[in-house]
Amino acid sequence: MPTADSSTDRSPSSSTDDTLDLHLRDELAALIAEERALLARADTRPGTSSRTRPPWAGPDLLDDLSAWGPAPSGSRPFELVPVRIDRDLALISRWMNDPAVAAFWDLAGPDEIAAAHLRAQIEGDGRSVPCLGVLDGTPMSYWEVYRADLDPIARHYAARPHDTGLHLLIGAVGDRGRGFGTGLLRAVSDLILDHRPACTRVIAEPDIRNTPSVAAFLGAGFRFQAELELPGKRAALMVRDRLHRHLL
């Protein structure tokens, strides 16, 4: 799995790129809003549960992530929206081709590279769910919420049943270096602990060289537990315990 990346890179981008990014995000926000409205109308039909799971959610290894709703992130609403390749690929591939992201995710190149990575999760057994992070109705980050105890990483640390892992990248350059990563990591890890009662820990394994990412996890209440030698990287094992979540 790729590293968690809450990059604080502040390198400038061209005005043309900024305009394209704004158009993409505006269009995605409109599509997501339309999709939510359709699901809401479907959920009001007689005999339909208000927690109906959309068809892309996959098997329920992550306690119905698609129905978790907004994260407890203060005054600005934030929500994880499961990725749909037909709707989201252009934006995600654009983010993956940012050099600051590509250095840690290794998914730069044609859209099909990102598509294959997404498809492997969406069409898999449900142990990993790729999501857009939508802040104030605008997609601004990419997340992977995954069952760490069912992932190959479990061979590299003392995994517990239902350990849940996080990968994150902040998409737009303008959203980096503003403290979003720390606040969103705390909000999403709280969301996991609130909706996954069997999960006692949220873990992450950012590249040890990615100091902004490690710092963001520390600021979000994670503790550094160990260095792990993983295929392709040396990682910092970061852990947020349910038992101590209100103390850190």
CYANA upper distance limits for C-alpha pairs under 8 A (distance plus 0.5 A):
  2 PRO  CA    104 PHE  CA      7.59
  2 PRO  CA    105 TRP  CA      5.67
  2 PRO  CA    106 ASP  CA      8.15
  2 PRO  CA    167 HIS  CA      7.64
  3 THR  CA    104 PHE  CA      6.67
  3 THR  CA    105 TRP  CA      6.73
  3 THR  CA    167 HIS  CA      6.61
  3 THR  CA    168 LEU  CA      8.29
  3 THR  CA    205 GLU  CA      6.75
  3 THR  CA    206 PRO  CA      5.18
  3 THR  CA    207 ASP  CA      6.39
  4 ALA  CA    166 LEU  CA      7.21
  4 ALA  CA    167 HIS  CA      4.39
  4 ALA  CA    168 LEU  CA      5.19
  4 ALA  CA    169 LEU  CA      7.10
  4 ALA  CA    204 ALA  CA      7.28
  4 ALA  CA    205 GLU  CA      7.02
  4 ALA  CA    206 PRO  CA      5.26
  4 ALA  CA    207 ASP  CA      8.03
  4 ALA  CA    213 SER  CA      7.50
  5 ASP  CA    101 VAL  CA      7.85
  5 ASP  CA    104 PHE  CA      7.61
  5 ASP  CA    167 HIS  CA      7.27
  5 ASP  CA    168 LEU  CA      5.60
  5 ASP  CA    169 LEU  CA      5.12
  5 ASP  CA    170 ILE  CA      7.82
  5 ASP  CA    206 PRO  CA      7.20
  5 ASP  CA    210 ASN  CA      7.93
  5 ASP  CA    213 SER  CA      5.96
  6 SER  CA    168 LEU  CA      6.47
  6 SER  CA    169 LEU  CA      5.48
  6 SER  CA    170 ILE  CA      6.09
  6 SER  CA    176 ARG  CA      8.12
  6 SER  CA    181 GLY  CA      5.83
  6 SER  CA    212 PRO  CA      7.25
  6 SER  CA    213 SER  CA      5.37
  6 SER  CA    216 ALA  CA      7.50
  7 SER  CA    100 ALA  CA      7.63
  7 SER  CA    101 VAL  CA      7.71
  7 SER  CA    169 LEU  CA      7.17
  7 SER  CA    170 ILE  CA      6.97
  7 SER  CA    176 ARG  CA      6.78
  7 SER  CA    177 GLY  CA      7.89
  7 SER  CA    210 ASN  CA      8.35
  7 SER  CA    212 PRO  CA      6.60
  7 SER  CA    213 SER  CA      6.67
  8 THR  CA    176 ARG  CA      5.19
  8 THR  CA    177 GLY  CA      4.70
  8 THR  CA    178 ARG  CA      8.27
  8 THR  CA    212 PRO  CA      6.62
  9 ASP  CA    100 ALA  CA      6.92
  9 ASP  CA    173 VAL  CA      7.37
  9 ASP  CA    176 ARG  CA      6.80
  9 ASP  CA    177 GLY  CA      7.20
 10 ARG  CA    173 VAL  CA      6.65
 10 ARG  CA    174 GLY  CA      7.75
 10 ARG  CA    176 ARG  CA      7.18
 10 ARG  CA    177 GLY  CA      7.32
 11 SER  CA    173 VAL  CA      7.69
 12 PRO  CA    173 VAL  CA      8.02
 13 SER  CA     17 ASP  CA      7.00
 13 SER  CA     18 ASP  CA      7.39
 13 SER  CA    173 VAL  CA      8.15
 14 SER  CA     18 ASP  CA      6.88
 15 SER  CA     19 THR  CA      6.68
 16 THR  CA     20 LEU  CA      6.78
 17 ASP  CA     21 ASP  CA      6.59
 18 ASP  CA     22 LEU  CA      6.70
 19 THR  CA     23 HIS  CA      6.76
 20 LEU  CA     24 LEU  CA      6.66
 21 ASP  CA     25 ARG  CA      6.64
 21 ASP  CA     91 LEU  CA      8.11
 21 ASP  CA    172 ALA  CA      8.26
 22 LEU  CA     26 ASP  CA      6.50
 23 HIS  CA     27 GLU  CA      6.62
 24 LEU  CA     28 LEU  CA      6.65
 24 LEU  CA     90 ALA  CA      8.40
 24 LEU  CA     91 LEU  CA      6.96
 25 ARG  CA     29 ALA  CA      6.51
 25 ARG  CA     91 LEU  CA      7.93
 25 ARG  CA    138 THR  CA      6.73
 25 ARG  CA    139 PRO  CA      6.46
 25 ARG  CA    140 MET  CA      8.28
 26 ASP  CA     30 ALA  CA      6.80
 26 ASP  CA    138 THR  CA      7.39
 27 GLU  CA     31 LEU  CA      6.75
 28 LEU  CA     32 ILE  CA      6.53
 28 LEU  CA     87 ARG  CA      7.52
 28 LEU  CA     88 ASP  CA      7.58
 28 LEU  CA    138 THR  CA      8.19
 28 LEU  CA    139 PRO  CA      7.59
 29 ALA  CA     33 ALA  CA      6.64
 29 ALA  CA    137 GLY  CA      6.36
 29 ALA  CA    138 THR  CA      5.84
 29 ALA  CA    139 PRO  CA      6.99
 30 ALA  CA     34 GLU  CA      6.66
 31 LEU  CA     35 GLU  CA      6.60
 31 LEU  CA     87 ARG  CA      8.19
 32 ILE  CA     36 ARG  CA      6.68
 33 ALA  CA     37 ALA  CA      6.79
 33 ALA  CA    137 GLY  CA      8.38
 34 GLU  CA     38 LEU  CA      6.85
 35 GLU  CA     39 LEU  CA      6.75
 36 ARG  CA     40 ALA  CA      6.52
 37 ALA  CA     41 ARG  CA      6.73
 38 LEU  CA     42 ALA  CA      6.72
 39 LEU  CA     43 ASP  CA      6.60
 39 LEU  CA     54 PRO  CA      8.45
 40 ALA  CA     44 THR  CA      7.12
 40 ALA  CA     50 SER  CA      8.37
 41 ARG  CA     45 ARG  CA      7.68
 42 ALA  CA     48 THR  CA      7.97
 43 ASP  CA     48 THR  CA      5.90
 43 ASP  CA     49 SER  CA      6.52
 43 ASP  CA     50 SER  CA      5.59
 43 ASP  CA     51 ARG  CA      8.03
 43 ASP  CA     52 THR  CA      7.13
 44 THR  CA     48 THR  CA      7.04
 44 THR  CA     49 SER  CA      8.38
 44 THR  CA     50 SER  CA      7.58
 48 THR  CA     52 THR  CA      7.57
 51 ARG  CA     67 ALA  CA      6.57
 52 THR  CA     67 ALA  CA      8.32
 53 ARG  CA     57 ALA  CA      7.00
 53 ARG  CA     64 ASP  CA      7.69
 53 ARG  CA     66 SER  CA      7.14
 53 ARG  CA     67 ALA  CA      7.39
 54 PRO  CA     66 SER  CA      7.95
 56 TRP  CA     82 PRO  CA      8.23
 56 TRP  CA     84 ARG  CA      7.96
 56 TRP  CA    122 ILE  CA      7.32
 57 ALA  CA     64 ASP  CA      8.07
 57 ALA  CA     65 LEU  CA      8.22
 57 ALA  CA     66 SER  CA      6.88
 57 ALA  CA     82 PRO  CA      7.63
 57 ALA  CA    122 ILE  CA      8.10
 57 ALA  CA    126 GLY  CA      8.07
 57 ALA  CA    129 VAL  CA      8.26
 58 GLY  CA    122 ILE  CA      7.48
 58 GLY  CA    123 GLU  CA      7.97
 58 GLY  CA    124 GLY  CA      8.17
 58 GLY  CA    125 ASP  CA      7.29
 58 GLY  CA    126 GLY  CA      5.68
 59 PRO  CA    125 ASP  CA      6.60
 59 PRO  CA    126 GLY  CA      5.50
 60 ASP  CA     64 ASP  CA      6.24
 60 ASP  CA    126 GLY  CA      7.06
 61 LEU  CA    126 GLY  CA      6.28
 61 LEU  CA    127 ARG  CA      6.27
 61 LEU  CA    147 ARG  CA      8.11
 62 LEU  CA    126 GLY  CA      7.85
 62 LEU  CA    127 ARG  CA      7.43
 62 LEU  CA    146 TYR  CA      8.10
 62 LEU  CA    147 ARG  CA      7.75
 62 LEU  CA    196 ARG  CA      7.85
 63 ASP  CA    195 HIS  CA      7.46
 63 ASP  CA    196 ARG  CA      6.64
 64 ASP  CA     68 TRP  CA      7.47
 66 SER  CA     80 LEU  CA      8.17
 66 SER  CA     81 VAL  CA      7.23
 66 SER  CA     82 PRO  CA      6.87
 68 TRP  CA    191 LEU  CA      8.14
 68 TRP  CA    195 HIS  CA      7.40
 69 GLY  CA     79 GLU  CA      6.72
 69 GLY  CA     80 LEU  CA      8.06
 70 PRO  CA     77 PRO  CA      6.87
 70 PRO  CA     78 PHE  CA      5.97
 70 PRO  CA     79 GLU  CA      4.96
 70 PRO  CA     80 LEU  CA      7.85
 71 ALA  CA     77 PRO  CA      7.70
 71 ALA  CA     78 PHE  CA      6.10
 71 ALA  CA     79 GLU  CA      6.24
 71 ALA  CA     80 LEU  CA      8.47
 71 ALA  CA    187 ALA  CA      6.24
 71 ALA  CA    188 VAL  CA      6.75
 71 ALA  CA    190 ASP  CA      8.17
 71 ALA  CA    191 LEU  CA      6.16
 72 PRO  CA     77 PRO  CA      8.44
 72 PRO  CA     78 PHE  CA      8.27
 72 PRO  CA    187 ALA  CA      6.13
 72 PRO  CA    190 ASP  CA      7.96
 72 PRO  CA    191 LEU  CA      7.62
 73 SER  CA     77 PRO  CA      7.02
 73 SER  CA     78 PHE  CA      6.92
 73 SER  CA    183 GLY  CA      7.76
 73 SER  CA    184 LEU  CA      7.60
 73 SER  CA    187 ALA  CA      5.89
 76 ARG  CA    135 LEU  CA      7.36
 76 ARG  CA    136 ASP  CA      6.45
 77 PRO  CA    135 LEU  CA      6.40
 77 PRO  CA    136 ASP  CA      5.87
 77 PRO  CA    137 GLY  CA      8.25
 78 PHE  CA    133 GLY  CA      7.43
 78 PHE  CA    134 VAL  CA      6.04
 78 PHE  CA    135 LEU  CA      4.99
 78 PHE  CA    136 ASP  CA      6.91
 78 PHE  CA    137 GLY  CA      8.31
 79 GLU  CA    133 GLY  CA      6.38
 79 GLU  CA    134 VAL  CA      5.79
 79 GLU  CA    135 LEU  CA      7.24
 80 LEU  CA    131 CYS  CA      6.24
 80 LEU  CA    132 LEU  CA      6.26
 80 LEU  CA    133 GLY  CA      5.36
 80 LEU  CA    134 VAL  CA      6.82
 80 LEU  CA    143 TRP  CA      8.44
 81 VAL  CA    131 CYS  CA      5.66
 81 VAL  CA    132 LEU  CA      5.71
 81 VAL  CA    133 GLY  CA      6.97
 81 VAL  CA    134 VAL  CA      7.56
 82 PRO  CA    129 VAL  CA      7.25
 82 PRO  CA    130 PRO  CA      6.39
 82 PRO  CA    131 CYS  CA      4.67
 82 PRO  CA    132 LEU  CA      6.83
 83 VAL  CA     87 ARG  CA      8.33
 83 VAL  CA     88 ASP  CA      6.87
 83 VAL  CA    129 VAL  CA      8.46
 83 VAL  CA    130 PRO  CA      6.14
 83 VAL  CA    131 CYS  CA      5.31
 83 VAL  CA    132 LEU  CA      6.58
 84 ARG  CA     88 ASP  CA      6.23
 84 ARG  CA     89 LEU  CA      8.06
 85 ILE  CA     89 LEU  CA      5.51
 85 ILE  CA    115 ALA  CA      7.28
 85 ILE  CA    118 LEU  CA      7.77
 85 ILE  CA    119 ARG  CA      8.08
 88 ASP  CA     92 ILE  CA      6.80
 89 LEU  CA     93 SER  CA      6.35
 89 LEU  CA    111 ASP  CA      7.59
 89 LEU  CA    114 ALA  CA      7.85
 89 LEU  CA    115 ALA  CA      7.07
 90 ALA  CA     94 ARG  CA      6.63
 90 ALA  CA    111 ASP  CA      7.54
 91 LEU  CA     95 TRP  CA      6.84
 92 ILE  CA     96 MET  CA      6.71
 92 ILE  CA    114 ALA  CA      7.88
 92 ILE  CA    142 TYR  CA      7.79
 92 ILE  CA    171 GLY  CA      8.44
 93 SER  CA     97 ASN  CA      6.79
 93 SER  CA    107 LEU  CA      8.48
 93 SER  CA    108 ALA  CA      7.81
 93 SER  CA    109 GLY  CA      8.45
 93 SER  CA    110 PRO  CA      8.16
 93 SER  CA    111 ASP  CA      6.04
 93 SER  CA    114 ALA  CA      6.21
 93 SER  CA    115 ALA  CA      8.45
 94 ARG  CA     98 ASP  CA      7.34
 95 TRP  CA    101 VAL  CA      7.53
 95 TRP  CA    171 GLY  CA      5.93
 95 TRP  CA    172 ALA  CA      7.72
 96 MET  CA    101 VAL  CA      6.29
 96 MET  CA    102 ALA  CA      6.14
 96 MET  CA    105 TRP  CA      7.71
 96 MET  CA    106 ASP  CA      8.30
 96 MET  CA    107 LEU  CA      6.23
 96 MET  CA    108 ALA  CA      5.75
 96 MET  CA    114 ALA  CA      8.06
 97 ASN  CA    101 VAL  CA      7.51
 97 ASN  CA    102 ALA  CA      6.41
 97 ASN  CA    107 LEU  CA      7.74
 97 ASN  CA    108 ALA  CA      4.98
 97 ASN  CA    109 GLY  CA      6.93
 98 ASP  CA    102 ALA  CA      6.47
 98 ASP  CA    108 ALA  CA      8.19
 99 PRO  CA    103 ALA  CA      6.56
100 ALA  CA    104 PHE  CA      8.10
101 VAL  CA    105 TRP  CA      6.55
101 VAL  CA    106 ASP  CA      8.43
101 VAL  CA    169 LEU  CA      7.79
102 ALA  CA    106 ASP  CA      5.44
102 ALA  CA    107 LEU  CA      6.66
102 ALA  CA    108 ALA  CA      6.18
104 PHE  CA    207 ASP  CA      7.87
107 LEU  CA    113 ILE  CA      6.71
107 LEU  CA    114 ALA  CA      6.44
108 ALA  CA    113 ILE  CA      7.70
108 ALA  CA    114 ALA  CA      8.05
109 GLY  CA    113 ILE  CA      6.93
110 PRO  CA    114 ALA  CA      8.13
111 ASP  CA    115 ALA  CA      6.59
112 GLU  CA    116 ALA  CA      6.40
113 ILE  CA    117 HIS  CA      7.01
114 ALA  CA    118 LEU  CA      6.70
115 ALA  CA    119 ARG  CA      6.38
116 ALA  CA    120 ALA  CA      6.63
117 HIS  CA    121 GLN  CA      7.48
118 LEU  CA    122 ILE  CA      6.70
118 LEU  CA    130 PRO  CA      7.33
119 ARG  CA    123 GLU  CA      6.19
119 ARG  CA    124 GLY  CA      8.33
120 ALA  CA    124 GLY  CA      6.20
121 GLN  CA    125 ASP  CA      8.13
121 GLN  CA    126 GLY  CA      7.47
121 GLN  CA    127 ARG  CA      8.25
121 GLN  CA    128 SER  CA      6.26
121 GLN  CA    129 VAL  CA      6.76
121 GLN  CA    130 PRO  CA      7.49
122 ILE  CA    126 GLY  CA      7.66
122 ILE  CA    128 SER  CA      8.38
122 ILE  CA    129 VAL  CA      7.23
122 ILE  CA    130 PRO  CA      7.92
124 GLY  CA    128 SER  CA      8.49
127 ARG  CA    146 TYR  CA      6.02
127 ARG  CA    147 ARG  CA      5.75
127 ARG  CA    150 LEU  CA      7.46
127 ARG  CA    151 ASP  CA      8.27
128 SER  CA    144 GLU  CA      7.00
128 SER  CA    145 VAL  CA      6.18
128 SER  CA    146 TYR  CA      4.51
128 SER  CA    147 ARG  CA      6.86
129 VAL  CA    144 GLU  CA      6.10
129 VAL  CA    145 VAL  CA      5.90
129 VAL  CA    146 TYR  CA      6.76
130 PRO  CA    142 TYR  CA      7.93
130 PRO  CA    143 TRP  CA      6.27
130 PRO  CA    144 GLU  CA      4.96
130 PRO  CA    145 VAL  CA      7.11
131 CYS  CA    142 TYR  CA      6.40
131 CYS  CA    143 TRP  CA      5.55
131 CYS  CA    144 GLU  CA      6.57
131 CYS  CA    145 VAL  CA      8.28
132 LEU  CA    139 PRO  CA      6.56
132 LEU  CA    140 MET  CA      7.82
132 LEU  CA    141 SER  CA      6.30
132 LEU  CA    142 TYR  CA      5.24
132 LEU  CA    143 TRP  CA      6.63
133 GLY  CA    139 PRO  CA      6.13
133 GLY  CA    140 MET  CA      6.40
133 GLY  CA    141 SER  CA      5.26
133 GLY  CA    142 TYR  CA      6.26
133 GLY  CA    143 TRP  CA      7.18
134 VAL  CA    138 THR  CA      5.54
134 VAL  CA    139 PRO  CA      4.68
134 VAL  CA    140 MET  CA      6.46
134 VAL  CA    141 SER  CA      7.64
135 LEU  CA    139 PRO  CA      6.81
135 LEU  CA    140 MET  CA      7.12
140 MET  CA    170 ILE  CA      6.91
140 MET  CA    171 GLY  CA      5.93
140 MET  CA    172 ALA  CA      7.03
140 MET  CA    175 ASP  CA      8.10
141 SER  CA    168 LEU  CA      7.67
141 SER  CA    169 LEU  CA      6.21
141 SER  CA    170 ILE  CA      4.96
141 SER  CA    171 GLY  CA      5.34
141 SER  CA    172 ALA  CA      8.31
142 TYR  CA    168 LEU  CA      6.29
142 TYR  CA    169 LEU  CA      5.87
142 TYR  CA    170 ILE  CA      7.09
142 TYR  CA    171 GLY  CA      7.35
143 TRP  CA    166 LEU  CA      7.54
143 TRP  CA    167 HIS  CA      5.98
143 TRP  CA    168 LEU  CA      5.11
143 TRP  CA    169 LEU  CA      7.17
144 GLU  CA    165 GLY  CA      8.42
144 GLU  CA    166 LEU  CA      6.23
144 GLU  CA    167 HIS  CA      5.50
144 GLU  CA    168 LEU  CA      7.16
145 VAL  CA    164 THR  CA      7.50
145 VAL  CA    165 GLY  CA      6.28
145 VAL  CA    166 LEU  CA      5.47
145 VAL  CA    167 HIS  CA      7.26
146 TYR  CA    151 ASP  CA      8.27
146 TYR  CA    164 THR  CA      6.18
146 TYR  CA    165 GLY  CA      5.55
146 TYR  CA    166 LEU  CA      6.98
147 ARG  CA    151 ASP  CA      6.78
147 ARG  CA    162 HIS  CA      6.94
147 ARG  CA    163 ASP  CA      6.63
147 ARG  CA    164 THR  CA      5.24
147 ARG  CA    165 GLY  CA      6.56
148 ALA  CA    152 PRO  CA      8.27
148 ALA  CA    153 ILE  CA      7.04
148 ALA  CA    154 ALA  CA      6.68
148 ALA  CA    159 ALA  CA      7.93
148 ALA  CA    162 HIS  CA      7.83
148 ALA  CA    163 ASP  CA      5.82
148 ALA  CA    164 THR  CA      5.63
148 ALA  CA    165 GLY  CA      5.72
148 ALA  CA    203 ILE  CA      8.09
149 ASP  CA    153 ILE  CA      8.18
149 ASP  CA    154 ALA  CA      5.83
149 ASP  CA    159 ALA  CA      6.11
149 ASP  CA    160 ARG  CA      6.79
149 ASP  CA    161 PRO  CA      6.32
149 ASP  CA    162 HIS  CA      6.47
149 ASP  CA    163 ASP  CA      5.91
149 ASP  CA    164 THR  CA      7.76
150 LEU  CA    154 ALA  CA      7.27
152 PRO  CA    156 HIS  CA      8.32
153 ILE  CA    157 TYR  CA      7.60
153 ILE  CA    230 LEU  CA      8.19
154 ALA  CA    158 ALA  CA      7.40
154 ALA  CA    159 ALA  CA      5.87
155 ARG  CA    159 ALA  CA      8.40
156 HIS  CA    228 LEU  CA      7.31
156 HIS  CA    229 GLU  CA      8.23
156 HIS  CA    230 LEU  CA      7.92
157 TYR  CA    228 LEU  CA      8.25
159 ALA  CA    163 ASP  CA      7.22
161 PRO  CA    199 CYS  CA      7.89
162 HIS  CA    198 ALA  CA      6.74
162 HIS  CA    199 CYS  CA      5.37
162 HIS  CA    200 THR  CA      7.85
162 HIS  CA    201 ARG  CA      8.50
163 ASP  CA    199 CYS  CA      6.17
163 ASP  CA    200 THR  CA      7.18
163 ASP  CA    201 ARG  CA      5.96
163 ASP  CA    202 VAL  CA      6.54
163 ASP  CA    203 ILE  CA      7.46
164 THR  CA    192 ILE  CA      8.34
164 THR  CA    199 CYS  CA      7.32
164 THR  CA    201 ARG  CA      7.12
164 THR  CA    202 VAL  CA      5.43
164 THR  CA    203 ILE  CA      6.60
165 GLY  CA    202 VAL  CA      6.15
165 GLY  CA    203 ILE  CA      5.20
165 GLY  CA    204 ALA  CA      5.85
166 LEU  CA    202 VAL  CA      7.93
166 LEU  CA    203 ILE  CA      7.02
166 LEU  CA    204 ALA  CA      5.85
167 HIS  CA    204 ALA  CA      7.31
167 HIS  CA    206 PRO  CA      8.45
170 ILE  CA    175 ASP  CA      7.30
170 ILE  CA    176 ARG  CA      6.90
170 ILE  CA    181 GLY  CA      7.74
171 GLY  CA    175 ASP  CA      7.74
171 GLY  CA    176 ARG  CA      8.47
172 ALA  CA    176 ARG  CA      7.50
175 ASP  CA    180 PHE  CA      7.74
176 ARG  CA    180 PHE  CA      7.59
176 ARG  CA    181 GLY  CA      8.35
179 GLY  CA    183 GLY  CA      7.20
179 GLY  CA    216 ALA  CA      8.42
180 PHE  CA    184 LEU  CA      6.43
181 GLY  CA    185 LEU  CA      6.44
181 GLY  CA    213 SER  CA      8.39
181 GLY  CA    216 ALA  CA      6.40
182 THR  CA    186 ARG  CA      6.85
182 THR  CA    216 ALA  CA      5.05
182 THR  CA    217 PHE  CA      6.80
182 THR  CA    219 GLY  CA      6.25
182 THR  CA    220 ALA  CA      5.54
183 GLY  CA    187 ALA  CA      6.70
183 GLY  CA    220 ALA  CA      6.98
184 LEU  CA    188 VAL  CA      6.44
185 LEU  CA    189 SER  CA      6.46
185 LEU  CA    216 ALA  CA      8.17
185 LEU  CA    217 PHE  CA      7.32
185 LEU  CA    220 ALA  CA      6.43
186 ARG  CA    190 ASP  CA      6.56
186 ARG  CA    220 ALA  CA      5.21
186 ARG  CA    221 GLY  CA      7.34
187 ALA  CA    191 LEU  CA      6.65
188 VAL  CA    192 ILE  CA      6.73
189 SER  CA    193 LEU  CA      6.78
189 SER  CA    202 VAL  CA      6.88
189 SER  CA    240 ARG  CA      8.31
190 ASP  CA    194 ASP  CA      6.49
191 LEU  CA    195 HIS  CA      6.68
192 ILE  CA    196 ARG  CA      6.15
192 ILE  CA    199 CYS  CA      8.45
192 ILE  CA    202 VAL  CA      8.17
193 LEU  CA    197 PRO  CA      6.90
193 LEU  CA    199 CYS  CA      6.97
193 LEU  CA    200 THR  CA      7.88
193 LEU  CA    201 ARG  CA      8.28
193 LEU  CA    202 VAL  CA      8.24
193 LEU  CA    242 ARG  CA      7.27
199 CYS  CA    242 ARG  CA      8.45
200 THR  CA    241 ASP  CA      6.63
200 THR  CA    242 ARG  CA      5.69
200 THR  CA    243 LEU  CA      8.04
201 ARG  CA    239 VAL  CA      7.08
201 ARG  CA    240 ARG  CA      6.10
201 ARG  CA    241 ASP  CA      5.07
201 ARG  CA    242 ARG  CA      6.27
202 VAL  CA    239 VAL  CA      6.34
202 VAL  CA    240 ARG  CA      5.68
202 VAL  CA    241 ASP  CA      7.11
203 ILE  CA    237 LEU  CA      7.55
203 ILE  CA    238 MET  CA      6.00
203 ILE  CA    239 VAL  CA      5.02
203 ILE  CA    240 ARG  CA      6.83
204 ALA  CA    236 ALA  CA      8.34
204 ALA  CA    237 LEU  CA      6.45
204 ALA  CA    238 MET  CA      5.60
204 ALA  CA    239 VAL  CA      7.14
205 GLU  CA    235 ALA  CA      5.84
205 GLU  CA    236 ALA  CA      5.77
205 GLU  CA    237 LEU  CA      5.25
205 GLU  CA    238 MET  CA      6.64
206 PRO  CA    210 ASN  CA      7.28
206 PRO  CA    213 SER  CA      7.19
206 PRO  CA    214 VAL  CA      7.10
206 PRO  CA    235 ALA  CA      5.91
206 PRO  CA    236 ALA  CA      6.14
206 PRO  CA    237 LEU  CA      7.75
206 PRO  CA    238 MET  CA      8.44
207 ASP  CA    233 LYS  CA      6.75
207 ASP  CA    234 ARG  CA      6.37
207 ASP  CA    235 ALA  CA      4.90
207 ASP  CA    236 ALA  CA      6.73
208 ILE  CA    214 VAL  CA      7.79
208 ILE  CA    227 GLU  CA      8.18
208 ILE  CA    234 ARG  CA      6.40
208 ILE  CA    235 ALA  CA      5.31
208 ILE  CA    236 ALA  CA      5.63
210 ASN  CA    214 VAL  CA      6.92
211 THR  CA    215 ALA  CA      6.49
212 PRO  CA    216 ALA  CA      6.63
213 SER  CA    217 PHE  CA      6.89
214 VAL  CA    218 LEU  CA      6.82
214 VAL  CA    236 ALA  CA      7.89
214 VAL  CA    238 MET  CA      8.44
215 ALA  CA    219 GLY  CA      6.64
216 ALA  CA    220 ALA  CA      6.69
217 PHE  CA    221 GLY  CA      7.14
217 PHE  CA    222 PHE  CA      5.87
217 PHE  CA    223 ARG  CA      8.16
217 PHE  CA    238 MET  CA      7.58
218 LEU  CA    222 PHE  CA      5.41
218 LEU  CA    223 ARG  CA      6.39
218 LEU  CA    224 PHE  CA      7.89
218 LEU  CA    238 MET  CA      8.43
220 ALA  CA    248 LEU  CA      8.26
221 GLY  CA    240 ARG  CA      6.73
221 GLY  CA    245 ARG  CA      7.46
221 GLY  CA    248 LEU  CA      5.18
222 PHE  CA    238 MET  CA      6.25
222 PHE  CA    239 VAL  CA      5.50
222 PHE  CA    240 ARG  CA      4.85
222 PHE  CA    241 ASP  CA      8.22
222 PHE  CA    248 LEU  CA      8.12
223 ARG  CA    238 MET  CA      5.93
223 ARG  CA    239 VAL  CA      5.77
223 ARG  CA    240 ARG  CA      6.84
224 PHE  CA    236 ALA  CA      7.28
224 PHE  CA    237 LEU  CA      6.51
224 PHE  CA    238 MET  CA      5.22
224 PHE  CA    239 VAL  CA      7.04
225 GLN  CA    236 ALA  CA      8.03
225 GLN  CA    237 LEU  CA      6.04
225 GLN  CA    238 MET  CA      6.41
225 GLN  CA    239 VAL  CA      7.21
226 ALA  CA    236 ALA  CA      6.57
226 ALA  CA    237 LEU  CA      5.76
226 ALA  CA    238 MET  CA      8.17
227 GLU  CA    234 ARG  CA      7.36
227 GLU  CA    235 ALA  CA      6.10
227 GLU  CA    236 ALA  CA      5.27
227 GLU  CA    237 LEU  CA      6.45
228 LEU  CA    234 ARG  CA      6.22
228 LEU  CA    235 ALA  CA      5.51
228 LEU  CA    236 ALA  CA      6.77
228 LEU  CA    237 LEU  CA      7.11
229 GLU  CA    233 LYS  CA      7.03
229 GLU  CA    234 ARG  CA      5.22
229 GLU  CA    235 ALA  CA      6.88
230 LEU  CA    234 ARG  CA      6.28
230 LEU  CA    235 ALA  CA      7.25
240 ARG  CA    244 HIS  CA      8.09
240 ARG  CA    245 ARG  CA      7.26
241 ASP  CA    245 ARG  CA      6.43
244 HIS  CA    248 LEU  CA      6.97
